[in-house]
Amino acid sequence: MINRRKNFRSRSQKNSFRRRNSTINTSSANNFNNNGNVGFVRNGSMNNIFSVEKAMQKFQQLAKDAQSNGDPVLAQNYLQHADHYLRRYNELNDKKANFSEKNKISDKSLTKVENKNEDDINQSTNQS
């Protein structure tokens, strides 16, 4: 008797299994999606300023705990994670500030255009 390992055969997916992608395309044109990291979606967790701030505070607290337990390597690791989230937090704050500035500028230009249009209408009605 030969102890031979059976080759792995994947099972077909059941219909009730929830997938991220709505269709499965096995053509060679879409082989780049076979890498799991390419299609990875975070559900906006890194774009939500509150969740980023919460993660940053969590890693700062973990670093303090590790330092008090006498593990400077782990504390440094947690501080690097906290630093990453701090950079992302600052990025999001800058985006938010730039977005609000653009909105203010566009609102001002819109009101100028609206006022100019009203003036043009008033002048045309006065002339007739």
C-alpha atoms as a printed R data frame, in Angstrom:
    type eleno elety resid chain resno       x      y       z
1   ATOM     1    CA   MET     A     1   0.000  0.000   0.000
2   ATOM     2    CA   ILE     A     2   1.335  3.379  -1.008
3   ATOM     3    CA   ASN     A     3   0.761  6.340   1.267
4   ATOM     4    CA   ARG     A     4   0.121  8.913  -1.354
5   ATOM     5    CA   ARG     A     5  -1.277 12.319  -0.622
6   ATOM     6    CA   LYS     A     6  -4.313 13.286  -2.647
7   ATOM     7    CA   ASN     A     7  -4.099 16.399  -4.756
8   ATOM     8    CA   PHE     A     8  -6.107 19.317  -3.472
9   ATOM     9    CA   ARG     A     9  -9.246 19.988  -5.477
10  ATOM    10    CA   SER     A    10 -11.081 23.198  -4.791
11  ATOM    11    CA   ARG     A    11 -14.808 23.017  -4.176
12  ATOM    12    CA   SER     A    12 -17.125 25.103  -6.240
13  ATOM    13    CA   GLN     A    13 -18.491 28.097  -4.355
14  ATOM    14    CA   LYS     A    14 -21.982 27.839  -2.959
15  ATOM    15    CA   ASN     A    15 -24.498 30.469  -3.956
16  ATOM    16    CA   SER     A    16 -25.001 31.600  -0.372
17  ATOM    17    CA   PHE     A    17 -21.308 32.503   0.003
18  ATOM    18    CA   ARG     A    18 -20.852 36.274  -0.015
19  ATOM    19    CA   ARG     A    19 -18.134 37.524  -2.315
20  ATOM    20    CA   ARG     A    20 -16.602 40.956  -2.653
21  ATOM    21    CA   ASN     A    21 -16.681 40.760  -6.430
22  ATOM    22    CA   SER     A    22 -20.049 40.166  -8.012
23  ATOM    23    CA   THR     A    23 -18.680 38.059 -10.868
24  ATOM    24    CA   ILE     A    24 -15.907 35.558 -11.201
25  ATOM    25    CA   ASN     A    25 -13.971 35.995 -14.388
26  ATOM    26    CA   THR     A    26 -11.386 33.322 -15.068
27  ATOM    27    CA   SER     A    27 -10.062 34.825 -18.280
28  ATOM    28    CA   SER     A    28  -6.353 35.442 -18.527
29  ATOM    29    CA   ALA     A    29  -6.975 39.191 -18.860
30  ATOM    30    CA   ASN     A    30  -8.018 39.440 -15.220
31  ATOM    31    CA   ASN     A    31  -5.335 37.253 -13.658
32  ATOM    32    CA   PHE     A    32  -3.914 40.253 -11.800
33  ATOM    33    CA   ASN     A    33  -6.903 40.027  -9.431
34  ATOM    34    CA   ASN     A    34  -5.754 36.626  -8.199
35  ATOM    35    CA   ASN     A    35  -3.474 38.411  -5.755
36  ATOM    36    CA   GLY     A    36  -5.525 38.899  -2.602
37  ATOM    37    CA   ASN     A    37  -4.013 42.307  -1.798
38  ATOM    38    CA   VAL     A    38  -4.975 43.920  -5.088
39  ATOM    39    CA   GLY     A    39  -8.702 43.887  -4.477
40  ATOM    40    CA   PHE     A    40  -8.508 44.436  -0.726
41  ATOM    41    CA   VAL     A    41 -11.026 47.017   0.445
42  ATOM    42    CA   ARG     A    42 -10.871 48.546   3.912
43  ATOM    43    CA   ASN     A    43 -14.456 49.790   3.884
44  ATOM    44    CA   GLY     A    44 -13.216 53.344   4.335
45  ATOM    45    CA   SER     A    45 -11.618 52.757   7.723
46  ATOM    46    CA   MET     A    46  -8.493 54.692   6.716
47  ATOM    47    CA   ASN     A    47 -10.581 57.546   5.324
48  ATOM    48    CA   ASN     A    48 -12.632 58.045   8.455
49  ATOM    49    CA   ILE     A    49 -10.822 60.598  10.594
50  ATOM    50    CA   PHE     A    50 -12.458 59.361  13.795
51  ATOM    51    CA   SER     A    51 -11.410 55.732  13.331
52  ATOM    52    CA   VAL     A    52  -7.862 56.828  12.454
53  ATOM    53    CA   GLU     A    53  -7.703 58.950  15.584
54  ATOM    54    CA   LYS     A    54  -9.028 56.062  17.674
55  ATOM    55    CA   ALA     A    55  -6.416 53.671  16.252
56  ATOM    56    CA   MET     A    56  -3.662 56.204  16.912
57  ATOM    57    CA   GLN     A    57  -4.728 56.564  20.555
58  ATOM    58    CA   LYS     A    58  -4.974 52.795  20.924
59  ATOM    59    CA   PHE     A    59  -1.384 52.276  19.775
60  ATOM    60    CA   GLN     A    60  -0.143 55.104  21.988
61  ATOM    61    CA   GLN     A    61  -1.773 53.436  24.971
62  ATOM    62    CA   LEU     A    62  -0.336 50.042  23.999
63  ATOM    63    CA   ALA     A    63   3.116 51.650  23.772
64  ATOM    64    CA   LYS     A    64   2.733 53.118  27.276
65  ATOM    65    CA   ASP     A    65   1.651 49.736  28.619
66  ATOM    66    CA   ALA     A    66   4.552 47.937  26.952
67  ATOM    67    CA   GLN     A    67   7.010 50.528  28.288
68  ATOM    68    CA   SER     A    68   5.655 50.137  31.821
69  ATOM    69    CA   ASN     A    69   5.971 46.349  31.492
70  ATOM    70    CA   GLY     A    70   9.641 46.748  30.598
71  ATOM    71    CA   ASP     A    71   9.487 45.854  26.895
72  ATOM    72    CA   PRO     A    72  11.120 48.733  24.992
73  ATOM    73    CA   VAL     A    73  11.122 46.886  21.644
74  ATOM    74    CA   LEU     A    74   7.390 46.300  21.707
75  ATOM    75    CA   ALA     A    75   6.849 49.871  22.902
76  ATOM    76    CA   GLN     A    76   8.845 51.178  19.933
77  ATOM    77    CA   ASN     A    77   6.839 48.975  17.581
78  ATOM    78    CA   TYR     A    78   3.572 50.390  18.917
79  ATOM    79    CA   LEU     A    79   4.931 53.936  18.685
80  ATOM    80    CA   GLN     A    80   5.761 53.373  15.007
81  ATOM    81    CA   HIS     A    81   2.201 52.221  14.426
82  ATOM    82    CA   ALA     A    82   0.877 55.275  16.268
83  ATOM    83    CA   ASP     A    83   3.150 57.490  14.162
84  ATOM    84    CA   HIS     A    84   1.724 55.970  10.989
85  ATOM    85    CA   TYR     A    85  -1.823 56.754  12.124
86  ATOM    86    CA   LEU     A    86  -0.748 60.258  13.171
87  ATOM    87    CA   ARG     A    87   0.557 60.913   9.643
88  ATOM    88    CA   ARG     A    88  -2.707 59.621   8.158
89  ATOM    89    CA   TYR     A    89  -4.701 61.744  10.631
90  ATOM    90    CA   ASN     A    90  -2.779 64.862   9.580
91  ATOM    91    CA   GLU     A    91  -3.336 63.984   5.911
92  ATOM    92    CA   LEU     A    92  -7.075 63.728   6.450
93  ATOM    93    CA   ASN     A    93  -7.136 67.031   8.359
94  ATOM    94    CA   ASP     A    94  -5.289 68.745   5.490
95  ATOM    95    CA   LYS     A    95  -7.711 67.288   2.955
96  ATOM    96    CA   LYS     A    96 -10.639 68.456   5.049
97  ATOM    97    CA   ALA     A    97  -9.198 71.972   5.345
98  ATOM    98    CA   ASN     A    98  -8.467 72.167   1.606
99  ATOM    99    CA   PHE     A    99 -11.934 70.896   0.782
100 ATOM   100    CA   SER     A   100 -13.615 73.482   2.998
101 ATOM   101    CA   GLU     A   101 -11.449 76.259   1.478
102 ATOM   102    CA   LYS     A   102 -12.401 75.168  -2.033
103 ATOM   103    CA   ASN     A   103 -16.070 75.167  -1.040
104 ATOM   104    CA   LYS     A   104 -15.777 78.696   0.371
105 ATOM   105    CA   ILE     A   105 -14.070 79.913  -2.806
106 ATOM   106    CA   SER     A   106 -16.626 78.244  -5.054
107 ATOM   107    CA   ASP     A   107 -19.483 79.643  -2.934
108 ATOM   108    CA   LYS     A   108 -18.030 83.146  -3.243
109 ATOM   109    CA   SER     A   109 -17.627 82.819  -6.997
110 ATOM   110    CA   LEU     A   110 -21.165 81.464  -7.300
111 ATOM   111    CA   THR     A   111 -22.608 84.396  -5.393
112 ATOM   112    CA   LYS     A   112 -20.616 86.801  -7.599
113 ATOM   113    CA   VAL     A   113 -21.978 85.120 -10.713
114 ATOM   114    CA   GLU     A   114 -25.518 85.142  -9.301
115 ATOM   115    CA   ASN     A   115 -25.227 88.825  -8.380
116 ATOM   116    CA   LYS     A   116 -23.864 89.641 -11.840
117 ATOM   117    CA   ASN     A   117 -26.743 87.748 -13.454
118 ATOM   118    CA   GLU     A   118 -29.252 89.606 -11.290
119 ATOM   119    CA   ASP     A   119 -27.634 92.930 -12.236
120 ATOM   120    CA   ASP     A   120 -27.779 91.995 -15.917
121 ATOM   121    CA   ILE     A   121 -31.449 91.076 -15.576
122 ATOM   122    CA   ASN     A   122 -32.206 94.296 -13.711
123 ATOM   123    CA   GLN     A   123 -30.409 96.378 -16.337
124 ATOM   124    CA   SER     A   124 -32.222 94.659 -19.201
125 ATOM   125    CA   THR     A   125 -35.607 95.174 -17.537
126 ATOM   126    CA   ASN     A   126 -34.814 98.825 -16.843
127 ATOM   127    CA   GLN     A   127 -33.827 99.415 -20.469
128 ATOM   128    CA   SER     A   128 -37.054 97.992 -21.868
